Amino acid sequence: METPSSDKYYPWAEALALRHRCSGQSIVLTNGCFDLLHVGHVAALQAASQLGDQLWVAINDDESVRQLKGSGRPIQSLKERALMLGALACVHGVFAFHGKQLAEELEQFRPDIYVKSGDYSLEKLHPAERLALERIACRICFVPFWEGYSTTGLIERLRRGP
């Protein structure tokens, strides 16, 4: 996997070590592909960051984005996505994960609060992720979803042209 050069991107082992040094602080975690960063992403990340002391973002690696979204994705590499997320003031740290879901990482990282956008619900969470969150007694929160903003929609608008 390529290594993004961002002072907020951490390889998994380093992210895990940093997380475990943060006793006394509430850790918020969200995740996603973040293939093309758009206003809906930024609004959700800003809202998530208000729920605790540190916001961490787990991003799908390039292969898992392809598995989830198809052969033409990701539009931007892991390095580019990590650099953009790390540039946001509301984000404390970024790490990549390798599968379509991150149940194992959730159990090891042990966030206090797990956040998804409002287009999700408890029923829409991946069952393995939901079980992991229950095992670690993590609070699950949903932040407002900005209707009309999605990476897929943005790609379609770009292909159609002005």
N, C-alpha and C positions, 0 to 999 in steps of 0.2 A: 504494500500500500504506500502511496506517496505521502510524504510528510509535509503538511502545510506549514508555512513559515509565518506564524502568528503568535504573539505572546499570550494569546488566550486559547490556543489549540494545544491539547495535551494528549499524548499517547495514552491508551487505556490504563496502564499500570500507574502512570504519573497522576492521571485524573483521580484514580481510586485513592492513591496515597494522599493527595491534597484534600479530597473529600473527608477522609478520616481524621484529618488535622483540624477540622472545622467544628469541633465540639462547641456547643453553645450558640451556634448560628443555625438558622433554619435554611435548609437547602431545598431549592425548587428545581425540578427537572422536567424538561419537555423534550420531545423528540420529533424527528421528521426528516424528509428528504431535503427540503429547502432548496429545490433545484433552481428556481428563479425567485429570488427574494422579492416580495411584493408588499404592498401596504397592509394587506391582511396579516401576513407573517409578522411584520413590525408591530402592528397593533396588538397581536396576541402575545408576542414576546414582552412588550412593555407592560401589558396587563399581568402576565405571569410573574414578572420581576417584582411587582408590588406585593406579592403574596408571601415573600420571605426575604432573607438577607442576601442570598446569592442565587442567581439563576444560571443553571447549567443546561447546555443544549447537546443532546446526543443526535448526531446526524448519521443517516444511512451511508455506508460506503458506496462507491460507484457501482459495484456488482449488485448489491441489494437494491439500489435504485432501478437498475435494468430489470431485475426480477419483478419488482413491483409495478413499474411504469412502462416497460417495454424497451425494445432495442434502440430506439432513438434517444433514450435518456440515460444518464443525466445530461442536461444541456450544459451544465457547468461541472467541472471536476470537484472532487472532494476538497482539494486545496483552495479552489476559488470560493466554494460555499463556506468553508471554515473561515477564510479570511473575511468574508462579508459579515458573517455572524459575529466574529470576534471584534469587528469594528463598531458594533453597537454598544453603546454605553451601558445598556441594561443587562448585557450578557457578561457573566463572570468567567465562564469557561466553556469550552467545546471539546467533545471527544467523538470519535467515530465508532460505530458498531457494525457488525458484519452480516447479520441475518435480516430477515423480514420483520422480526420483532426483537425486543430486547429484554425478555424475562430474566435471563441470567444476569445481565448487567444491572437490572433493577435490584435484584436481591443482593448483589455485591456493593453497589453504589449507595443503596439505602437512603434515597431522598426522603425528606420529611413530607414534601408535597409534590405530587405528580400532576402536571397540567396538560390538558388537551384543549383544542379549540372547540367552540360550541357546536360544531357540526358533528361532534362525537357525543356519545352517551356511554353510560356504564355497559350497556348491552353491546355497543359497537367496539369496545376495547377488545383487543386480542385476548382470548381466554387465558393463555399462558401469562400474559402481562398482568391481567387482572388478578390471577391467582398469586403471582409474585408480589403484587402490591398489597394484597390481603395478608400474605405471610409476614411482610415487614411492617404491617400496620401503618401504611403510608396513606395520607389524606389525598384524595383525588378531587381535583377542581377542574371546572370547565370555564374558560374565558370566552367573552363574546366573539362570535364568528361574523366576519365582515362579508355579507352576502355579495356575490358577484366577483369576488377576488379568489382566484385559484391559479395555480401554475398551468394546469391544462387549459383553462380559459384564456390565459395570457398567451400561451403558445398558439392557440387557434386564432386569436386576434392578430398576432404578428404574421401568421401565414396568410390571412385574408388581406392584410395590408390596410392602408388608411381608407 
